[in-house]
Amino acid sequence: MKYFEKLLIANRGEIAIRVMRACRELDIETVAIYSSADKNALHVKYADEAFQVGEAHPSKSYLNMERIIDIAKKSGAEAVHPGYGFLAENYRFAKICLDENIIFVGPGWKTIRAMGSKIGSKLMMKSAGVPVLPGTDGIRDIDLAKKVAAEIGYPVIVKASAGGGGIGMQIVNDEKSLEDAITKSMRIAQSAFGDATVFIEKYLVKPRHIEFQVLADEHGNAVHLYDRECSIQRRHQKLIEEAPSPIMTPELRERMSESALRVADASDYTNAGSVEFLYSQGNFYFMEMNTRLQVEHTISEIITGIDIVKQQIAISAGESLPFGQEDLSIRGHAIECRINAEDPLNNFAADPGKIIRYRSPGGPGIRVDSGIHMGYTIPPNYDSMIAKLCAWDSTRREAIKRMRRAISEYIILGIKTTLPLHYAIMNNQQFVEGNTHTHFLQEEHIFDTLERYRRDEETRMQTLAGSFGQGKKVAAISAAVNMYLQPKKD
């Protein structure tokens, strides 16, 4: 069955290409949009049609709802896939699509609005019997906030009700710091999201971040595609994900998956979404629901064999899920490393620029989702993630070894990336044992190890570069990086 004739992808980079690949396999024509900074981007070349949406700044291009709708109409696109980021969780955009008779590939706008409020969604889940962290429903009075914080015990965390990505979060260890933290969080929330509403809840010191991928159709059918561990983060943003979680037991999975499906039911959810939990000392707590395709959907696809993007498109076309929970099972273990154009030793500062040498890894069990190529100039205007490297094998230990091998093959020169950081983590004994949590990078002193690796890398580069003529410098640097990233023997 052909679900649509033409679909517009309201995004850029690797996720735009990922959606286009699914469309190509479904015989659906694709429409790309691009900013002035992306006119030579890979997703523009991959699409059947491409339209410039505006200038480089996101507000004038990928966030320009009116212009995107106009392009969808002019191109004859019947549906819009938002990818992730930009307008993916903007309920106003989803509603505009509905009003203009354009299918929005995602949940309904009312669900997006309801789950977009951390306070509102938390109250909804509490009523549905899903475990939530103790805290306030919103801060209207500093004295009351101090009273609640004293009751639940420090440390507490102040969060913005709207938005995500850790923006506005403030960890508070004592009462004297609480008022300043609330004021700062409110100011950041107002600036970032146009909504100054904040709340406080109990802060778990070393929790694990575990999420469940769910799919639900318009006919009352819902399944989960098992769990993902997303605990290794920087600035509350994920760096490495794996599926399934290394701490998961059959009993814990049953309890958490039941809660995840309860979240989907309580929110009248349709399409693909992820329910995120914090786990600590045998207990788990609902954190939020991402009402969109996740960056890390790849590893859930790998361990289940389900193409989530194709299912999104089919559900949006009114189709029923073609499988039930009993038809699904976990096959092996998958790990995803997010490759960002960042310098991990400079507080993860973005490092956009021109890629002078590029070679992606391959071989058994390796998947690379990327929107870059040799000679491509990464613009400074957007998120720094440029590729996703995934490794699969029958066991977690073997998947880690395969990821080490893949990193040793991955060459990206001309910019700094997080590849060396991923190499250091893959060789960390605590990671190998599955002992991760949201403060893993700091607790394990990964950056100290990384600094040594960086010095060794620079020494090798200088040595090799001096051994060749200037015309062979790029090849010398490539060889140096390869040497530096050779996996260790177990």
Residue pairs with C-beta under 8 A, 6 or more apart in sequence:
1 319
2 26
2 27
2 28
3 26
3 28
3 313
3 314
3 316
3 317
3 319
4 28
4 78
4 79
4 103
4 313
4 317
5 28
5 29
5 76
5 78
6 28
6 29
6 30
6 31
6 48
6 75
6 76
6 77
6 78
6 79
7 19
7 23
7 28
7 29
7 30
7 31
7 77
7 78
7 79
7 80
7 81
7 105
7 313
8 30
8 31
8 32
8 33
8 68
8 71
8 72
8 75
8 77
8 79
8 80
8 81
9 16
9 19
9 20
9 30
9 31
9 32
9 33
9 43
9 47
9 80
9 81
9 83
10 33
10 62
10 68
10 80
10 81
10 82
10 83
10 86
10 87
11 19
11 62
11 81
11 82
11 83
11 84
11 85
11 86
11 88
12 33
12 34
12 35
12 38
12 41
12 43
12 62
12 371
12 382
13 41
13 42
13 43
13 371
13 382
13 385
13 386
14 369
14 370
14 371
14 385
14 386
14 387
14 388
15 83
15 84
15 85
15 293
15 295
15 369
15 371
16 32
16 43
16 46
16 47
16 83
16 371
17 42
17 43
17 46
17 369
17 370
17 371
18 83
18 309
18 369
19 30
19 81
19 83
19 309
20 30
20 32
20 43
20 46
20 47
22 307
22 309
22 310
22 313
23 29
23 30
23 313
24 30
25 310
26 310
26 313
28 313
29 48
29 49
30 46
30 47
30 48
30 49
31 47
31 48
31 49
31 50
31 51
31 71
31 72
31 75
31 77
32 43
32 44
32 46
32 47
32 49
32 50
32 51
33 50
33 51
33 52
33 53
33 61
33 62
33 68
33 71
34 41
34 43
34 44
34 50
34 51
34 52
34 53
34 61
35 52
35 53
35 54
35 55
35 56
35 57
35 58
35 60
35 61
35 62
35 381
36 52
36 54
36 55
36 56
36 61
37 56
37 379
37 381
37 382
38 44
38 379
39 52
40 376
40 377
41 371
41 376
42 370
42 371
42 372
42 373
42 376
43 371
44 50
49 75
51 71
51 74
51 75
53 61
53 62
53 64
53 67
53 68
53 71
54 60
54 61
54 64
54 67
55 61
56 379
56 381
57 381
58 86
58 381
58 382
61 67
62 68
62 86
62 87
62 382
63 86
63 87
65 87
65 90
65 92
65 93
65 96
68 80
68 87
68 93
69 96
69 97
69 100
69 102
71 77
72 80
72 100
72 102
73 100
73 102
77 102
78 102
78 103
79 102
79 103
79 104
79 105
79 313
79 316
79 317
80 97
80 102
80 103
80 104
80 105
81 105
81 106
81 309
81 312
81 313
82 88
82 90
82 93
82 104
82 105
82 106
82 292
83 292
83 293
84 292
84 293
84 294
84 295
85 383
87 93
88 106
88 291
88 292
88 293
89 112
89 116
89 164
89 290
89 291
89 292
90 112
91 109
91 110
91 112
91 113
91 116
92 109
93 104
94 104
94 106
94 107
94 108
94 109
94 112
95 109
97 103
97 104
98 104
98 108
98 109
103 316
103 317
104 316
105 271
105 312
105 313
105 316
106 112
106 271
106 272
106 291
106 292
106 293
106 312
106 316
107 269
107 270
107 271
107 273
107 291
108 268
108 270
110 268
111 267
111 268
111 269
111 270
111 291
112 291
114 120
114 121
114 124
114 267
115 121
115 267
115 288
115 289
115 291
116 162
116 291
117 161
117 162
118 159
118 160
118 161
118 162
118 199
118 288
119 137
119 138
119 161
119 197
119 199
120 161
121 267
121 288
121 289
122 132
122 137
122 286
123 137
124 266
124 267
125 132
125 262
125 263
125 266
125 286
126 132
127 266
128 262
128 263
128 265
128 266
129 262
130 259
130 262
130 263
130 266
130 286
131 259
131 283
131 284
131 285
131 286
132 285
132 286
133 201
133 202
133 204
133 278
133 285
133 287
134 152
134 201
134 202
135 148
135 152
135 156
135 199
135 200
135 201
135 202
136 144
136 145
136 148
136 199
136 200
136 201
137 199
138 161
138 197
138 198
138 199
139 145
139 158
139 182
139 197
139 198
139 199
139 200
142 178
142 179
142 182
145 178
145 182
145 200
146 175
146 178
146 179
148 200
149 156
149 172
149 175
149 178
149 200
150 175
152 201
152 202
153 202
154 172
154 173
154 174
154 175
154 203
155 171
155 172
155 173
155 203
155 205
156 171
156 172
156 178
156 200
156 201
156 202
156 203
157 169
157 170
157 171
157 172
157 200
157 201
157 202
157 203
158 168
158 169
158 170
158 171
158 172
158 178
158 181
158 182
158 185
158 198
158 199
158 200
159 168
159 169
159 185
159 198
159 199
159 200
159 201
160 167
160 168
160 169
160 185
160 188
160 189
160 192
160 193
160 195
160 197
160 198
161 189
161 195
161 197
161 198
161 199
162 189
162 193
162 194
162 195
162 197
163 189
163 192
163 193
163 195
164 288
164 290
165 236
165 237
166 235
166 236
166 237
167 188
167 189
167 192
167 193
168 185
168 188
168 189
168 192
168 198
169 185
169 236
170 181
170 182
170 184
170 185
171 181
171 203
172 178
172 181
172 200
172 203
178 200
182 198
182 200
185 198
186 196
186 197
186 198
187 196
189 195
189 196
189 197
189 198
190 196
204 278
204 280
204 285
205 280
205 439
206 280
206 437
206 438
206 439
206 443
207 231
207 278
207 279
207 280
207 437
207 438
208 229
208 231
208 245
208 247
208 278
208 279
208 280
208 436
208 437
208 438
209 229
209 230
209 231
209 233
209 238
209 276
209 277
209 278
209 279
209 287
209 438
210 227
210 228
210 229
210 230
210 231
210 245
210 248
210 256
210 276
210 277
210 278
210 279
210 284
211 227
211 228
211 230
211 274
211 275
211 276
211 277
211 290
211 294
212 224
212 225
212 226
212 227
212 228
212 256
212 257
212 260
212 274
212 275
212 277
213 224
213 225
213 226
213 228
213 272
213 273
213 274
213 294
213 297
213 300
213 308
214 222
214 223
214 224
214 225
214 260
214 261
214 263
214 264
214 269
214 272
214 273
214 274
214 275
215 222
215 223
215 224
215 225
215 271
215 272
215 306
215 308
215 311
215 315
215 321
216 222
216 223
216 264
216 269
216 270
216 271
216 273
216 315
216 321
217 270
217 315
217 319
217 320
217 321
218 270
218 315
218 318
219 320
221 320
221 321
221 324
222 261
222 264
222 265
222 269
222 321
223 261
223 321
223 323
223 324
223 325
223 328
224 257
224 260
224 261
224 325
225 300
225 304
225 306
225 308
225 328
226 243
226 244
226 253
226 257
226 300
226 303
226 304
226 328
226 330
227 243
227 244
227 245
227 248
227 253
227 256
227 257
228 241
228 242
228 243
228 244
228 245
228 274
228 296
228 299
228 300
229 241
229 242
229 243
229 244
229 245
229 246
229 247
229 436
230 238
230 240
230 241
230 276
230 296
231 436
231 437
231 438
231 440
232 238
232 239
232 240
232 425
232 431
232 436
232 440
232 441
233 239
233 438
233 441
234 348
234 441
235 348
238 295
238 296
238 338
239 337
239 338
239 418
239 421
239 422
239 425
239 441
240 335
240 336
240 337
240 338
240 422
240 425
241 295
241 296
241 299
241 335
241 336
241 338
242 299
242 333
242 334
242 335
242 336
242 396
242 399
243 296
243 299
243 300
243 302
243 303
243 330
243 333
243 334
244 253
244 303
244 330
244 333
246 396
246 434
246 436
247 279
247 434
252 284
255 284
256 277
256 284
259 275
259 277
259 284
259 286
260 275
260 277
263 269
263 275
263 286
263 289
264 273
264 275
267 289
269 289
269 291
270 315
271 312
271 315
271 316
272 292
272 293
272 297
272 308
272 311
272 312
272 315
273 289
273 290
273 291
273 292
274 289
274 290
274 294
275 286
275 289
276 286
276 287
276 288
276 289
276 290
277 284
277 285
277 286
277 287
278 284
278 285
278 287
279 285
293 308
293 309
293 312
295 336
295 338
295 385
295 388
296 336
297 308
297 309
298 334
298 336
298 367
298 369
298 388
298 390
299 334
299 335
299 336
299 390
300 306
300 308
301 307
301 308
302 332
302 334
302 367
302 390
302 392
303 330
303 331
303 332
303 333
303 334
303 392
304 328
304 329
304 330
304 331
305 331
306 323
306 328
311 321
314 322
315 321
332 392
332 393
332 394
332 395
332 399
333 392
333 393
333 394
333 395
333 396
333 398
333 399
334 390
334 391
334 392
334 399
335 390
335 391
335 392
335 399
335 400
335 403
336 388
336 389
336 390
337 388
337 389
337 390
337 403
337 407
337 418
337 419
337 422
338 385
338 388
338 418
339 370
339 385
339 386
339 387
339 388
339 389
339 410
339 412
339 417
339 418
339 419
339 422
340 348
340 384
340 385
340 386
340 417
340 418
341 350
341 351
341 352
341 353
341 378
341 384
341 385
341 386
341 415
341 416
341 417
342 348
342 349
342 350
342 351
342 384
342 416
342 417
342 418
343 349
343 351
343 416
344 418
344 420
344 421
344 447
344 450
345 447
345 450
345 451
345 454
348 418
350 380
350 384
351 384
351 415
351 416
351 417
352 377
352 378
352 379
352 380
352 384
352 415
353 377
353 378
353 414
353 415
354 375
354 376
354 377
354 378
354 414
354 415
355 372
355 373
355 374
355 375
355 376
355 377
355 378
355 412
355 413
355 414
355 415
356 374
356 375
356 413
356 414
356 474
357 374
357 411
357 412
357 413
357 414
357 474
357 477
357 478
358 372
358 373
358 374
358 376
358 411
358 412
358 413
359 409
359 410
359 411
359 478
360 368
360 370
360 387
360 409
360 410
361 368
361 389
361 405
361 406
361 407
361 408
361 409
361 410
362 368
362 409
363 405
363 406
363 409
364 402
365 391
365 392
365 393
365 399
365 402
366 389
366 390
366 391
366 392
366 402
366 406
367 389
367 390
367 391
367 392
368 387
368 388
368 389
368 390
369 387
369 388
369 390
370 386
370 387
370 388
371 386
371 387
372 378
372 386
372 387
372 412
378 386
378 415
386 412
386 417
387 412
389 403
389 406
389 407
389 410
389 422
391 399
391 400
391 402
391 403
391 406
392 399
392 402
393 399
393 401
393 402
396 434
397 432
400 426
400 431
400 432
401 487
401 490
403 422
403 426
404 423
404 426
404 427
404 487
404 488
405 487
407 419
407 422
407 423
407 426
407 485
407 487
408 423
408 482
408 485
408 486
408 487
409 482
410 419
410 485
411 478
411 481
411 482
412 419
413 474
413 477
413 478
413 481
419 485
420 450
420 453
420 454
420 457
420 484
420 485
421 446
421 450
423 453
423 485
424 446
424 449
424 450
424 453
425 431
425 446
426 487
427 487
427 488
428 444
428 446
428 449
430 436
430 440
430 444
431 440
431 444
437 443
440 446
441 447
453 484
456 484
457 480
457 481
457 484
460 480
460 483
460 484
461 476
461 477
461 480
461 481
463 480
464 476
464 477
464 479
464 480
465 473
465 476
465 477
465 480
467 476
468 475
468 476
